């Protein structure tokens, strides 16, 4: 991105958060008595919960994902329960395991793949709907960090040398997926 685009994005973020921050400042200064004590306790608990959530995202980026309960609100997250789970190994084409994935506003589709170690993988990613942190795909254990181009074909080629569960995520760790790598046959 450019300096101008980044500056405009930060300005929009600052303007968008200013009303909420001003309201919180007003509330913390104006509320007294039982309501004030409740507000401060609630605010403190909320900060702790958000801290744990951000630690979870940071660990996912570092390649050590942990799972804490997810809160899916049907009216907000319409695709929460429609994720495809792939239990068969990826199809072979020209001696490579081929993974096809779409990146959209709600994450990765599908977000689970099963592959075999020692066999080359061709990962074809459609990022035409990717935005924000979904524009970068990261998998620390596989050494992958790819800036996805929404206007071009995104191909990642690698040969897994390890077995087990390997996570991948967006650059902020908020959207995640998993590669199950089975031993060679």
Backbone bond lengths (Angstrom), bond angles and torsions (degrees), N, CA, C in turn:
res aa  C-N    CA-C-N  psi(-1)  N-CA   C-N-CA  omega(-1)  CA-C   N-CA-C  phi
1 X - - - 1.429 - - 1.515 111.34 -
2 X 1.297 114.58 173.31 1.452 120.53 -178.38 1.523 110.71 -102.07
3 X 1.316 115.19 163.65 1.456 121.36 178.01 1.524 110.04 -61.66
4 X 1.325 117.12 -43.19 1.469 121.74 -178.15 1.523 111.25 -63.42
5 X 1.325 116.97 -45.11 1.465 120.70 179.03 1.520 110.82 -61.88
6 X 1.323 116.69 -43.03 1.468 120.45 179.24 1.523 110.80 -63.91
7 X 1.330 116.85 -42.55 1.466 120.35 179.69 1.525 111.10 -64.04
8 X 1.328 117.25 -41.96 1.467 120.63 178.35 1.525 111.39 -65.68
9 X 1.326 116.80 -37.87 1.471 120.25 177.42 1.522 110.95 -63.30
10 X 1.319 116.70 -44.21 1.462 120.19 179.34 1.529 111.46 -66.56
11 X 1.333 117.19 -36.61 1.456 120.06 177.73 1.534 110.33 -65.24
12 X 1.332 116.82 -42.77 1.465 120.33 178.21 1.524 110.43 -62.93
13 X 1.331 116.92 -40.80 1.463 120.58 177.60 1.526 110.57 -61.96
14 X 1.324 116.74 -45.89 1.470 120.76 -179.42 1.523 111.10 -62.31
15 X 1.323 117.10 -44.25 1.465 120.25 179.07 1.528 111.53 -66.81
16 X 1.317 116.35 -35.54 1.466 120.15 -179.98 1.515 113.49 -70.53
17 X 1.320 117.06 -33.38 1.468 119.76 -178.45 1.524 113.10 -90.32
18 X 1.320 117.64 -15.99 1.471 120.53 -177.29 1.530 113.25 -56.70
19 X 1.339 120.54 -46.52 1.475 118.82 -179.50 1.533 113.06 -59.55
20 X 1.327 116.76 -42.25 1.467 119.61 -179.66 1.527 110.67 -66.28
21 X 1.313 117.15 -42.01 1.462 119.87 179.88 1.526 111.61 -67.19
22 X 1.321 116.96 -38.10 1.467 119.90 176.23 1.526 111.01 -64.75
23 X 1.342 116.74 -40.13 1.470 120.56 178.36 1.523 110.87 -64.55
24 X 1.327 117.39 -40.98 1.466 120.28 177.57 1.525 111.16 -64.76
25 X 1.318 116.75 -40.55 1.461 120.13 177.01 1.518 111.72 -62.60
26 X 1.322 116.17 -43.76 1.465 120.34 177.84 1.529 110.43 -62.10
27 X 1.364 116.22 -46.40 1.464 120.14 -177.47 1.522 111.13 -62.70
28 X 1.319 117.58 -42.90 1.467 119.20 -178.17 1.527 111.81 -67.30
29 X 1.304 117.09 -26.87 1.461 120.77 179.94 1.531 111.95 -86.87
30 X 1.326 117.36 -30.47 1.467 121.12 -172.99 1.521 114.20 -92.20
31 X 1.324 117.23 -32.74 1.463 119.78 -174.04 1.524 110.67 -77.06
32 X 1.303 115.39 130.25 1.469 121.74 -178.73 1.524 109.13 -127.79
33 X 1.306 116.52 168.39 1.459 122.26 174.43 1.515 112.87 68.79
34 X 1.352 115.90 -144.98 1.467 121.64 -176.92 1.526 111.53 -63.04
35 X 1.317 116.40 -41.07 1.463 119.38 -179.63 1.531 110.06 -63.89
36 X 1.308 117.13 -41.53 1.461 121.33 178.32 1.516 112.26 -62.67
37 X 1.332 116.45 -44.03 1.475 120.05 178.44 1.530 110.42 -63.36
38 X 1.348 116.69 -42.90 1.467 120.13 177.96 1.529 110.27 -60.90
39 X 1.324 116.59 -44.29 1.462 121.16 -179.07 1.528 110.77 -59.23
40 X 1.336 116.95 -45.58 1.463 120.04 -179.27 1.527 111.67 -66.75
41 X 1.332 117.96 -39.53 1.470 120.27 177.75 1.523 110.62 -66.01
42 X 1.326 116.01 -44.08 1.462 120.22 179.06 1.529 110.44 -62.27
43 X 1.321 116.88 -45.27 1.468 121.21 179.47 1.527 111.14 -61.29
44 X 1.323 116.71 -42.67 1.464 120.54 178.47 1.516 112.26 -63.03
45 X 1.334 116.51 -43.47 1.469 120.48 178.30 1.526 110.58 -63.76
46 X 1.316 116.77 -40.37 1.461 120.81 179.06 1.531 111.18 -63.08
47 X 1.311 117.27 -40.39 1.468 121.31 177.91 1.532 110.31 -62.69
48 X 1.326 117.72 -41.11 1.469 121.30 178.85 1.529 110.39 -64.16
49 X 1.335 117.46 -45.62 1.472 121.33 179.52 1.526 110.29 -61.33
50 X 1.314 117.55 -46.37 1.466 120.46 178.74 1.523 111.47 -63.81
51 X 1.321 117.28 -34.26 1.459 120.76 176.06 1.521 111.84 -62.51
52 X 1.344 117.17 -45.35 1.467 120.33 177.62 1.521 110.85 -62.98
53 X 1.330 116.56 -39.82 1.456 120.31 179.69 1.526 110.15 -62.43
54 X 1.328 117.62 -42.13 1.457 120.64 179.33 1.524 112.05 -70.29
55 X 1.323 118.08 -33.86 1.468 120.71 174.79 1.522 109.46 -62.80
56 X 1.335 116.88 -42.50 1.463 121.24 178.15 1.529 110.47 -59.09
57 X 1.321 118.08 -43.95 1.461 121.28 178.89 1.524 111.16 -65.37
58 X 1.323 117.40 -40.65 1.457 120.74 177.77 1.520 112.38 -62.87
59 X 1.323 116.56 -41.43 1.466 119.96 177.01 1.523 111.20 -64.57
60 X 1.329 117.43 -37.12 1.466 120.57 177.90 1.525 110.53 -63.15
61 X 1.318 117.12 -41.74 1.466 120.84 178.38 1.526 110.35 -64.03
62 X 1.324 117.23 -37.39 1.464 121.86 -179.23 1.525 112.52 -75.49
63 X 1.337 117.28 -6.40 1.457 120.57 178.70 1.509 114.34 95.46
64 X 1.328 117.62 12.90 1.459 122.30 179.42 1.529 109.92 -124.87
65 X 1.329 117.13 67.86 1.466 118.51 -175.85 1.523 112.08 -69.58
66 X 1.313 115.18 140.51 1.456 121.24 171.49 1.518 106.55 -123.51
67 X 1.300 116.10 156.98 1.456 119.56 -179.36 1.510 109.79 -113.41
68 X 1.310 114.65 125.18 1.454 120.31 169.87 1.519 105.77 -115.60
69 X 1.320 118.44 161.05 1.464 119.38 -176.69 1.526 112.02 -54.60
70 X 1.329 114.69 136.15 1.457 121.06 177.35 1.518 108.87 -99.16
71 X 1.299 116.37 141.29 1.452 121.39 177.94 1.516 107.93 -108.51
72 X 1.334 115.91 104.28 1.452 120.94 -179.62 1.513 109.34 -102.62
73 X 1.312 115.81 115.78 1.452 121.10 178.72 1.524 106.64 -95.19
74 X 1.349 118.59 115.98 1.462 120.96 -173.73 1.525 114.49 -51.87
75 X 1.325 118.74 -39.43 1.461 119.98 -177.67 1.523 112.48 -71.52
76 X 1.320 117.19 -18.47 1.458 120.76 -179.26 1.519 110.82 -101.42
77 X 1.326 117.53 -42.92 1.452 122.36 -175.52 1.521 108.84 -112.92
78 X 1.325 116.56 82.75 1.454 121.32 -174.71 1.517 113.59 -71.08
79 X 1.326 118.53 -18.83 1.453 120.74 -176.73 1.522 112.55 -106.73
80 X 1.309 118.03 14.60 1.467 121.44 -174.69 1.518 112.57 -57.43
81 X 1.323 117.81 -37.99 1.458 120.69 -175.47 1.520 112.88 -105.55
82 X 1.326 118.45 15.65 1.454 120.25 -177.69 1.519 112.52 -109.40
83 X 1.303 118.51 12.01 1.458 121.73 179.65 1.528 109.95 -65.31
84 X 1.324 115.14 134.28 1.457 119.84 177.69 1.524 109.45 -81.56
85 X 1.300 116.37 133.99 1.455 121.38 175.85 1.519 107.17 -108.81
86 X 1.320 116.32 120.37 1.453 121.53 -176.52 1.519 108.72 -98.46
87 X 1.327 116.49 119.40 1.461 120.22 179.60 1.523 111.74 -105.22
88 X 1.324 118.28 -19.54 1.452 121.35 177.15 1.522 108.74 -86.22
89 X 1.339 115.54 154.49 1.461 118.01 177.84 1.522 109.42 -70.83
90 X 1.311 115.56 157.92 1.462 121.97 -177.48 1.523 110.61 -61.23
91 X 1.329 117.63 146.64 1.465 120.32 178.26 1.530 111.12 -67.08
92 X 1.320 115.79 151.09 1.466 122.20 -179.78 1.525 109.69 -97.39
93 X 1.338 115.48 141.61 1.457 121.62 175.53 1.519 107.36 -149.53
94 X 1.312 116.77 120.79 1.468 122.52 -178.84 1.524 112.04 54.15
95 X 1.329 117.19 40.19 1.460 122.14 177.34 1.515 115.12 77.47
96 X 1.335 117.03 9.73 1.464 120.89 179.87 1.523 110.07 -123.27
97 X 1.323 114.62 146.60 1.461 120.35 172.18 1.528 106.77 -79.42
98 X 1.330 116.93 127.96 1.460 120.71 -175.02 1.526 109.89 -108.32
99 X 1.330 115.27 122.18 1.462 122.14 175.78 1.519 107.76 -110.81
100 X 1.326 117.12 129.98 1.463 121.80 176.20 1.516 107.95 -118.30
101 X 1.331 115.79 126.51 1.458 120.83 -176.29 1.523 109.64 -141.15
102 X 1.330 115.25 142.85 1.462 121.49 174.21 1.520 108.68 -108.12
103 X 1.321 115.46 142.86 1.458 121.65 176.21 1.521 106.69 -113.35
104 X 1.328 115.72 122.29 1.457 120.20 -179.24 1.512 111.18 -131.93
105 X 1.318 115.19 -171.02 1.462 120.91 -176.75 1.525 112.57 -62.58
106 X 1.329 117.17 -24.92 1.465 120.16 -177.30 1.523 113.09 -103.19
107 X 1.326 118.18 7.95 1.453 120.08 176.80 1.510 113.21 121.62
108 X 1.333 115.50 -148.11 1.455 122.92 -174.91 1.523 110.25 -100.83
109 X 1.333 116.01 140.13 1.455 121.13 179.05 1.514 109.41 -138.08
110 X 1.314 120.82 113.65 1.459 126.13 -10.17 1.528 110.05 -73.05
111 X 1.308 115.71 167.71 1.469 119.39 179.93 1.529 112.08 -116.00
112 X 1.320 116.81 11.30 1.468 122.19 178.01 1.530 108.32 -132.99
113 X 1.332 116.99 131.70 1.456 122.12 177.96 1.520 109.08 -136.71
114 X 1.327 115.85 151.62 1.462 121.67 174.47 1.522 107.52 -123.02
115 X 1.336 116.36 123.64 1.457 122.31 -178.95 1.525 109.36 -133.40
116 X 1.342 115.65 172.94 1.465 121.04 178.77 1.525 110.42 -111.65
117 X 1.317 115.72 141.23 1.470 121.66 176.86 1.523 109.62 -67.55
118 X 1.326 116.35 150.35 1.454 121.70 174.88 1.512 115.03 81.71
119 X 1.317 118.71 -5.89 1.459 122.67 179.38 1.527 108.50 -112.31
120 X 1.337 117.84 130.02 1.466 119.90 -178.41 1.534 112.52 -56.65
121 X 1.328 114.65 146.58 1.466 121.95 179.82 1.522 108.86 -120.61
122 X 1.330 115.77 135.46 1.452 122.12 171.43 1.524 106.20 -114.58
123 X 1.315 116.32 112.56 1.468 122.80 -176.10 1.522 107.41 -104.44
124 X 1.329 116.42 107.86 1.464 123.24 -178.14 1.527 108.24 -98.36
125 X 1.332 116.40 115.46 1.463 121.37 -173.16 1.523 110.14 -116.26
126 X 1.331 115.73 121.78 1.464 122.39 174.56 1.523 107.44 -91.18
127 X 1.320 116.55 107.34 1.466 121.42 -177.11 1.526 111.79 -109.42
128 X 1.335 116.98 24.61 1.467 119.72 -176.33 1.525 112.60 -63.63
129 X 1.331 117.97 -23.10 1.466 121.61 178.96 1.529 112.54 -107.69
130 X 1.326 117.00 8.91 1.469 120.39 -177.13 1.521 110.38 -73.04
131 X 1.310 115.58 140.75 1.454 120.84 176.58 1.513 109.85 -147.50
132 X 1.305 116.80 155.68 1.460 121.16 177.82 1.510 111.99 63.01
133 X 1.328 115.28 -136.62 1.466 119.80 -176.38 1.524 112.34 -67.40
134 X 1.346 117.91 -18.34 1.459 120.44 177.85 1.527 112.33 -69.42
135 X 1.315 117.38 -7.67 1.455 121.46 177.33 1.517 113.50 -76.49
136 X 1.331 117.02 -1.89 1.467 121.78 177.55 1.524 108.05 -130.64
137 X 1.330 116.44 132.96 1.466 121.98 176.68 1.519 107.88 -110.10
138 X 1.347 116.23 130.24 1.463 121.75 -176.42 1.525 109.69 -129.64
139 X 1.334 116.24 132.62 1.462 122.47 168.45 1.524 106.84 -140.97
140 X 1.323 116.50 100.98 1.466 121.45 -175.13 1.528 111.73 -62.12
141 X 1.335 117.37 -42.63 1.468 119.88 -176.14 1.524 112.10 -64.47
142 X 1.338 117.03 -27.76 1.461 120.33 178.89 1.528 112.01 -97.74
143 X 1.326 116.90 -3.03 1.458 120.43 -179.70 1.522 113.13 70.98
144 X 1.320 116.64 30.29 1.466 121.19 -178.03 1.522 109.90 -104.63
145 X 1.311 115.41 129.02 1.459 122.71 169.63 1.518 105.42 -146.81
146 X 1.337 116.17 105.00 1.467 120.69 -172.49 1.511 110.51 -126.74
147 X 1.327 115.14 127.64 1.453 121.96 171.98 1.523 106.49 -80.12
148 X 1.326 117.32 118.56 1.458 121.91 -175.59 1.523 110.43 -86.48
149 X 1.322 115.56 133.12 1.462 121.75 179.51 1.525 108.59 -95.43
150 X 1.343 118.33 118.43 1.461 119.73 -179.02 1.527 113.31 -70.56
151 X 1.325 117.92 -13.46 1.463 121.65 -176.69 1.519 113.67 -107.85
152 X 1.317 117.47 9.21 1.463 120.34 -177.30 1.520 109.76 -145.06
153 X 1.319 114.62 169.17 1.458 120.52 176.14 1.528 108.84 -74.55
154 X 1.309 116.56 133.29 1.461 121.97 179.38 1.523 108.41 -110.18
155 X 1.306 115.90 108.42 1.461 121.89 -178.58 1.524 108.39 -115.46
156 X 1.321 115.37 128.07 1.461 121.40 173.66 1.523 106.38 -118.46
157 X 1.328 116.12 125.39 1.461 120.32 178.07 1.523 108.88 -116.73
158 X 1.331 115.11 134.11 1.461 120.88 178.28 1.518 108.46 -158.32
159 X 1.312 115.93 163.80 1.461 121.98 174.35 1.518 106.99 -122.85
160 X 1.337 117.35 111.24 1.469 119.04 -178.09 1.524 111.28 -67.57
161 X 1.313 115.38 129.70 1.455 121.17 178.61 1.515 112.80 -106.78
162 X 1.329 116.24 2.60 1.462 121.61 -178.71 1.521 109.11 -123.34
163 X 1.323 115.57 164.29 1.462 120.40 174.72 1.524 108.70 -119.75
164 X 1.317 114.76 163.89 1.461 119.91 179.08 1.515 111.67 113.03
165 X 1.316 114.79 -164.15 1.466 121.96 -179.16 1.524 109.24 -90.72
166 X 1.310 116.29 127.33 1.462 121.63 178.91 1.525 108.06 -125.99
167 X 1.314 115.60 124.25 1.462 120.96 -177.64 1.522 111.05 -88.46
168 X 1.335 114.77 152.08 1.458 121.32 166.81 1.520 106.96 -134.66
169 X 1.329 116.05 155.82 1.463 119.30 -176.35 1.519 110.31 -155.86
170 X 1.336 113.94 174.90 1.462 119.83 170.98 1.528 107.60 -75.42
171 X 1.315 116.52 177.09 1.466 119.79 -176.15 1.521 113.71 -68.61
172 X 1.340 118.01 -15.69 1.466 120.62 178.20 1.529 112.21 -104.08
173 X 1.324 117.55 -2.22 1.456 120.98 179.68 1.517 114.19 76.17
174 X 1.314 118.24 8.26 1.465 121.22 -176.31 1.527 112.25 -80.44
175 X 1.322 117.36 -36.86 1.460 122.45 178.97 1.516 106.99 -109.64
176 X 1.336 116.27 130.01 1.460 119.92 -172.47 1.516 112.04 -133.14
177 X 1.322 113.25 161.69 1.448 121.39 173.29 1.513 108.35 -148.76
178 X 1.332 115.27 -179.18 1.454 119.17 -174.06 1.523 110.85 -145.27
179 X 1.321 115.78 137.81 1.456 122.67 171.15 1.521 107.29 -109.09
180 X 1.316 116.70 123.89 1.461 121.22 172.66 1.519 106.22 -96.28
181 X 1.327 116.57 115.02 1.462 120.98 -176.84 1.523 108.51 -105.13
182 X 1.328 114.88 114.19 1.463 121.93 -179.37 1.524 109.98 -89.75
183 X 1.333 117.59 157.46 1.471 119.96 177.55 1.526 111.30 -64.17
184 X 1.339 115.56 159.21 1.462 120.94 176.38 1.521 110.10 -61.15
185 X 1.312 114.71 152.81 1.479 119.01 176.39 1.509 108.75 -87.21
